[in-house]
Amino acid sequence: MRTGYSSSADLARELAAVWAERDRVAYPRPYNRWKWDESQTWWVVPAPDKLAFRYSKIIVSASPRLAEPDQLFVGLYVEKGVGEALASAGYYPEEWVLKSTWRWHGVLSDLASGAFGPPIAEVSHRIGEPVEIRVDAHVPVIKAAVQPPHDIVAYESLNGVAISTMRQPVLGTEQNFLGSLTRALTLQELASSLQTIPASDSAWINLYIGRCLQKSALHDASALDAHQLADRLLEPFAPWLK
């Protein structure tokens, strides 16, 4: 599947415009809001808040952790923050704390219940390819000069029930946050493992559900525009993009 955009910023802005046309709140935001022109990852956030950790959001990313150099990853993105005790002890700012208002809880619950199965199957049918489910976890470090070790797992699913491994997992953290996820064979097993990860208070977790798209030229008639991507890849996930 190809898209006629080469810039994550350009595609995020176009998707935000399409989402707004459908009477949804949509603010394009760079991951790096201090150097927005250099940000490889952009979000479409369902609120005007500058701190958007707690929301489920559309993600468009050229980050090497998600996409090859000639690709953009597009999909749903949700985050899990750190535990209250670590913030109280002064390790992290309060806005990083996972609270009851974070969308993580609802997304994880719906993954565990099977509610995500039909939308994932529908997206796979619309795009003619499997849907990717990616998870990464790490211990966050404030103003880190070097990226901390990450655990990274990647799956794909055609029917919204069974999942298959896309590539060899990376288990780089001392805590082995995602070790149990490597044995998951279904979405519900993956969700169950996420609900019981070790040392979860210290883990920041990123969950992505979407697809990598090949970058293509705008004149490529087979390349999908923002309206087509919204229809095929994002619309079935609209109930969670809030």
Secondary structure, DSSP 8 states (H G I E B T S, - for coil): -EES---HHHHHHHHHHHHHHTT---EEEESSTTSGGG-SEEEEESSS-S--TTS-EEEEE--TTT--TTEEEEEEEEEE-B-HHHHHTTSS-GGGB--TTSTHHHHHHHHHHTTTHHHHHHHHHHHTS-EEEEEEEE---TT-SS---EEEEEEEESSSSB-EE-S--EE-STT-TTGGGGG--BHHHHHHHHHT-TTGGG-EEEEEEEEEEEE--TT-TTSB-HHHHIIIIIGGGGGG--
